[in-house]
Amino acid sequence: MTQWNRQTLAKLIDHAVLSPTATVADVEQACRIGKQYSVASVCVRPSDVTTAYNLLKSTRTCVSTVIGFPHGTTITKAKMAEAEQAMMDGARELDMVINIGRMLSNDTQYVQHEIQQIAQMVHQEKCLLKVILEMCYLSADLKQTACSIAVSAGADFLKTSTGFASSGATPEDVRLMREIAPGRVGIKASGGIRDLVQMITLVTSGANRIGTSSTAKIMMEVK
């Protein structure tokens, strides 16, 4: 498995510490893991961004956070305020949940406009926006529609899942997202990724970012 060395894989990982019960000590430990392996980012809750930034600011690992998490039901202005504060606190990548109920209601105009507004603000700060589609809730047709909307609205990444829904990333969803999104748009697989085999399966399906809280375990499985 020479192609998949630790350094190569680590650059694809957003190491996540998003549990509602995560303590400050848990966040600090996550940052130590992120720093140890030089992952792409450590993804924390909005209230933990400052803590993570202070621990990672001298490293190559950036801070990412979540917006409207995990259900996406907050109003657009609230998501924008959350995003603005997160960037002020040091986050460089923002993972925003779409309004799933509006998507299921086929209110595509609402979903697209919300993504556009937040993408514009995020890009003004030279940050990245990952749009979480929560694919497990969407029909086959809505999956395609949601991907297309997010791309046209300015998403830098399409993301499969929050990790807090009924299921997480699947190779089938990743392949669909990769087929729809142009090359400039990344694909992030997240939710239920707990070992090296799962990670490599999703990467070979088209993901170029992996969200997981099992980073240390995965790294130890690399031969």
N, C-alpha and C positions, 0 to 999 in steps of 0.2 A: 504493500500500500504506500509506495514511495510518493505517489502523486499527492496523497493526502497526509502531509506532515502537519505537525501541530501548528506551526506558524501560518501555513496556508489556511487551515481551517479556522484558526482563531480570528483571522481578519474578516471572517464572514459572520461572526457571532455578535449579537446583542445580548449580553448577559443580563438576565432579568431578575429583579427583586421587587415584585408587584403585589405580593400577598397582603391583604389588609391587616394581617397580624405581624408583618415584618417589623422588627424593632430597629432602632438606630444602630445597634450592634450588628444586626443582619445586613443593613445597608453598608456599613463599614467593611464587613467581611466580603460582600459582593464586590466592592471596589478593590479590595486586595486581590481577589481572584481575577478581576478584569485587568488589573495592572500586571499581575504575574504572567498572564498569558497574552497580553497586548491585544485584547479583543477590540472589535470595532467600536463598541460602546457598552456602557453599563446603563441599562434602562431602569429607571426608578420612578416612584410616584412623584407627583408634582411637589409635595411637601418635603421631599428628600433631595431635590435638585441641588440646593446650596451645599448640603453636606457632601454629596457626590462630587460636585465641581471642585470644592476645596481639596478633596483627596486625589483628584485626577488631573488637575489643571497643568501639572508639570509632566504629564505622560502623553502618549499618542492615542490614548483611549478617550473618546469624548463621552459626554453625558447625553443620554436621550431620556425622554419622558413620555407620558401618555396624556392625552387630552380627551375629555368627555368619556372617560374610562369608568367602567367597562361597557356601559350600555348605549352610549352615544345620544342620550335623550336630553341632555342639557341644551338650552337655546344657543343659537349661533353666537350671540354677543358674549355669553358666558364662556364658550369655547375660545373665542378670540381673546378674552381677558386672561384666561388660563394660559393660553399660548404665549401671550405677551409677557406675563410674569415669569413663565418658565425660561424664556430666552433671556430676560433680564438677570435671572438667577444663574445662568450659565449653560442651559441646555442648547445643543446644536442640532439635534434631530428630534422631531416631534411625531409621535404615533397617535393619530386622531381617529376615533371611532365615528363612522357615519351614523346618521340617525336611522337606525335599522327599521323602526316602525314606519317612517316615511318611505323608505325603500320598498318595504313590503306592501305599502299602499300605492305603489307606482307613482309617487310624487317625486319624479326624477328632477324636476326643476328645483325643488327645495334642496335636495341632496347635492346637486351640482353647484348651486349658488353658494351653499355653505362651504363646500370644499374650495371653490374659487376665492372666496373672501379670505379664508385662512391661509391658503397657499400664497396669495399675494403678499400678505403680511409677513409670513415666514420667509419668503424669498427676498423681501426687502432687507432682512437681517442676515442674508446669506446662509440661512439654515435650510434643513431638509424636512419635507413633509411626507410621512408615510401614512397612507389612508387604510385604515382597518375596515375590511368589508364584512367580516364575520360570516364567511361563506357557508357555514353549516346551516344557517337560517334561510338561505336563499334558494329558490328554484333554479333549475338549469338556465332558464331564460334570464332570470334576474341576476344571476352570476355574471353573465356576459354583459348585461346592461350596466351593472355596477362597475365592472372593470372599465368599460368604455367611458362612462361618466367621469370616473376618477382620473383617468388619463387626460381627457379633454379639459378637465378643471384645473390641472396643474400638479397632480401628485408626482412626487419623485420616486416613490415606491408604492406598490400595491401590497397590502399585507393580508394574509389569510384570516387571522383570528386574534382574539384577545387572549385566549388561553383560559377564559373563564366562562365559556359557553358549553354547549352539549358535546362538542367535539372540536378538535383542532385541525392542524394542517394535514392535508392529504396530497399525495403525489398527483392525483387527478386534478385537483384544484390548482395546484402550482403549474401544471402543464397548460391548463386553460388560460390562466393569467398570463403566462409567458407567450402564448399564441396571440393574445389580444394586445398586449402592451408592446409598444415599440422598444427597441434596444436601449434607448436612453432612460427608460423607466425600470427601476429595479423591482424584484419580487422578494418579499420577505415572508418566509414560512414561520409560523409560530403556533404554539399550543400542542402540548403532549410530546415534545421532542426530548427524549430522555437518554438516547444512546447514539453511538457513532453510526450504526447501520441506518437508523432513521435519518440522521443528518445527511449522510452521503446520498441516500435515496432521494431526498428532497432537493439537494443541490444538483444532482444529475437530472432531475425533473425540470430544473430551470430556476431554482431559487438562488439568489446571490446574497441573501442575508438570512440568518437563522436566529430566531428568538428562543432562548432557552434558559432555564435556571439550573440546568445540569452540566454546565460548562466544565467543571473540574472532572466530573465522571467521564465525559466525552473525551477530554484531553488525555486522560489516563488510559483510555481504550485505544488510542493511536499507537501503533507499533513503530 
